[in-house]
Amino acid sequence: MLRPKIPTMPTPTRHHAPPAVIEHRPAATAPAAAPVPSRPTVQLTPGTLAALVGGGTAVVLIVGAVLVSMLLAVAVTAASVAICALVARSLISAQHRR
């Protein structure tokens, strides 16, 4: 009832020749005067440097706040689990005394 349909591969009717390779030869050009650097030079102005420092500081503070809040969440969870364990232990021991 639920059989997968396997596609059948069509058999090739004839062999195809690979496409012809066409070589392009560039025309003779004048030699370049000087090589152009592939990457432009980065120039840092005082304003750009201040923006980079401010952005880096903001990123560090935000990541630190997120990590501290996660640590606090783990600590609160651990404390609540410990309190639940103490209550459960006291209830079980009180039940055994009766």
Summary of the structure (lengths in Angstrom):
residues: 98
radius of gyration: 36.5
end to end distance: 63.5
largest distance: 105.5
contacts: 111
relative contact order: 0.04
helix: 53%
strand: 0%
